[in-house]
């Protein structure tokens, strides 16, 4: 099981969140106002950058890109940057709630 990271910011009245799950296959998801609007898988353990694109439900609709930078095999943490209106804005990391692990007694029931 890999580590999970979340990045979040508000843009144009919308909540923009990026979820990254590290592991054998790295999973990326982009949420706007809590709904998944884009996803990607990154294979391998080398450093890479993936761009997720969506259109915000504003009036008029606005397109945004989110650049997710993944670390290489030697470690490090991912980073996320919001690209909108010609500006680059780093997205701050959010605390990821830990999932409860089953107790040993649950494994045998």
C-alpha positions as CSV (number, residue, x, y, z in Angstrom):
1,X,0.0,0.0,0.0
2,X,1.4,3.4,-1.0
3,X,1.2,6.8,0.6
4,X,-1.6,9.2,-0.2
5,X,-1.3,13.0,-0.7
6,X,-3.9,15.7,-1.2
7,X,-3.5,19.2,-2.5
8,X,-6.2,21.8,-2.4
9,X,-7.0,25.4,-3.3
10,X,-9.9,27.7,-4.2
11,X,-10.1,29.2,-7.7
12,X,-12.9,31.2,-9.3
13,X,-15.3,30.2,-6.6
14,X,-14.6,26.5,-7.0
15,X,-12.9,24.0,-4.8
16,X,-10.0,22.3,-6.6
17,X,-8.4,19.2,-5.1
18,X,-5.8,16.8,-6.4
19,X,-5.3,13.3,-4.9
20,X,-2.1,11.3,-5.4
21,X,-1.7,7.7,-4.4
22,X,1.9,6.5,-4.6
23,X,2.6,2.8,-5.1
24,X,3.5,0.4,-8.0
25,X,1.1,2.4,-10.2
26,X,0.7,6.0,-9.2
27,X,-2.9,7.2,-9.3
28,X,-3.8,10.8,-9.8
29,X,-7.3,12.3,-9.5
30,X,-8.6,15.9,-10.0
31,X,-11.7,16.9,-8.2
32,X,-13.7,20.1,-8.6
33,X,-16.3,20.8,-5.9
34,X,-15.9,17.3,-4.7
35,X,-16.6,15.6,-8.0
36,X,-13.9,13.7,-10.0
37,X,-13.3,15.4,-13.3
38,X,-10.0,14.0,-14.5
39,X,-7.8,11.0,-13.6
40,X,-4.5,9.5,-14.7
41,X,-2.2,6.6,-14.0
42,X,1.6,7.0,-14.0
43,X,3.7,3.9,-14.3
44,X,7.3,3.5,-13.1
45,X,9.3,5.0,-10.4
46,X,11.0,7.8,-12.2
47,X,10.5,11.5,-11.7
48,X,7.8,12.8,-14.0
49,X,5.2,15.5,-14.5
50,X,1.6,14.9,-15.5
51,X,-0.9,17.6,-16.4
52,X,-4.6,17.1,-15.7
53,X,-7.1,19.4,-17.5
54,X,-10.7,20.4,-16.9
55,X,-13.2,23.2,-17.3
56,X,-14.6,24.8,-14.2
57,X,-18.4,25.1,-13.9
58,X,-18.4,28.9,-13.7
59,X,-20.2,31.5,-15.8
60,X,-18.5,31.8,-18.3
61,X,-16.7,28.4,-18.0
62,X,-13.0,28.6,-17.4
63,X,-10.4,26.0,-18.3
64,X,-7.6,25.1,-15.9
65,X,-4.6,22.8,-15.9
66,X,-3.1,21.2,-12.8
67,X,0.5,20.1,-13.0
68,X,1.4,17.2,-10.7
69,X,5.2,16.6,-10.2
70,X,6.0,13.1,-9.0
71,X,9.3,12.2,-7.3
72,X,11.8,9.6,-8.5
73,X,12.7,6.3,-7.0
74,X,15.1,7.9,-4.5
75,X,12.2,9.5,-2.6
76,X,10.6,12.8,-2.0
77,X,7.1,14.1,-2.0
78,X,4.9,15.0,-5.0
79,X,3.9,18.6,-5.7
80,X,0.9,20.2,-7.4
81,X,0.6,23.5,-9.3
82,X,-2.6,25.2,-10.6
83,X,-2.2,26.7,-14.0
84,X,-4.9,29.2,-14.8
85,X,-5.1,32.6,-16.6
86,X,-1.4,32.5,-17.4
87,X,-0.5,32.2,-13.7
88,X,1.2,29.3,-11.8
89,X,0.0,28.9,-8.2
90,X,1.4,26.1,-6.0
91,X,-1.4,24.1,-4.3
92,X,-0.8,23.6,-0.6
93,X,-0.8,20.0,0.8
94,X,-3.7,18.9,3.0
95,X,-3.6,16.4,5.8
96,X,-4.8,13.0,4.5
97,X,-7.0,11.1,7.0
98,X,-5.6,7.7,7.9
99,X,-7.7,4.8,7.1
100,X,-8.5,2.5,10.0
101,X,-6.7,-0.9,9.8
102,X,-8.7,-3.9,10.8
103,X,-7.9,-5.4,14.2
104,X,-6.2,-8.8,14.2
105,X,-9.4,-10.4,15.6
106,X,-11.3,-9.1,12.5
107,X,-8.8,-10.9,10.1
108,X,-9.8,-14.3,11.5
109,X,-13.6,-13.8,11.7
